[in-house]
Amino acid sequence: MALSAQSEPLEAEERGLVRMHFRTKPRIKAAIQRAAALAGLDDSAFTMQAAYQAARAVISAHERTELQAVDHDAFFSALEQPAPATAALSAAFKRHQNTVSSC
């Protein structure tokens, strides 16, 4: 993950209102300070930007499903030609209709 002053910044108009505190090892702090200086950012901005980008990447990976070609074909085949409903599925659907009201 490459960081620079041009990387996706945190929202400029959004003020930082909450604080995060953490302790780290001296070698980690030194590496962060060196990287921040190379990126032209202060320690805080660099750390927040890196943590924010990592958080977005983790969230994105958990919200997205990527399929291999063979799995993609099987998935869309199942959508196009679904298996017949089982008695248990039909019963669950009826319970849902009786208990959940749609707007």
N, C-alpha and C positions, 0 to 999 in steps of 0.2 A: 504494500500500500504506500504509494508515494504521496507525500504531503508537500504542499507549497502554499505560498500566500494566495495563489490562484485556485487552490482546491475549493471544493464546495464549502463556502463559509457557513458558519452558523448565521441564522437570520440577523441581519444588521440592525433592524428596527426593534428586535426583541431584546429586552433588557434581561440580564442575568439577575434573577431575584432569589435564587436558592443557592446554597453553598454545598459543596461536596468536599469532604476531608478524607485523606487517606495517607497512610505511611508507606514508605518504600525503602528499598535498600539503596545505599549511597551510589553503587554502580549504576543502578537503574536511573536514579535522579541525574547523574552525570551524563548518561546517554541521552536522556530527554533534553537536558539543557543544550547539549552539543547539537542534536538534531534540530531543536527549535531555533538555535542561532543560525544554522545552515539554511533553514527554511525562511528566515527573516521574521520569526514570530517570537513572542515571549513564551516562557514556560507554560503559563496558564492557558493561553490561546492554543498553543500546540497540543497540549494534553487534552483539552476539551475537544478540539477538532478531530484528533485521532480517536478518542473514545466515542465521539458521536458517529464518525464514519464506521467504526467497528460495530457499534450498536445497530446502525441501519443495515449493515451487511448481514448480521446475524438474524435480525428481524425479517429481512427480505428472504433469506435462505429458508426460514421456517414458514413463510407465507406462500412460497412458490414450490410447485412440484415440477420437476423436469423428468421426462421419460425418455428412455432409449427408444430407437425406432420400432423395435419389436413390441415393446410395451405400449407405445403410442398406438400402434395398429390394433392391438388387443383391446385397449381402452375404448377407442372409437367404434370398434366392432361391437363391443358390448353395449354401447350407447345406441347404436343403430338397430341392433337386434337383441333387445334385452331378454333375459331368461323369463319364463312365465312366473308370475307371483306365486309364492308358496302360501299355504294356509296361514302360517304365522305372520307373513307380511301383510296379507289381506286383513287379518284380525287387528294387527297393529295400525293399519291405515284407518280402519273403522273406529278404533279407540281414539285415534288422533282427531278424526272428524267430529266425534262426540264431545271431546274435551277442549279442543283449541278453536277459538273463534278468530276468523280472519277479518281484517278491516276492509 
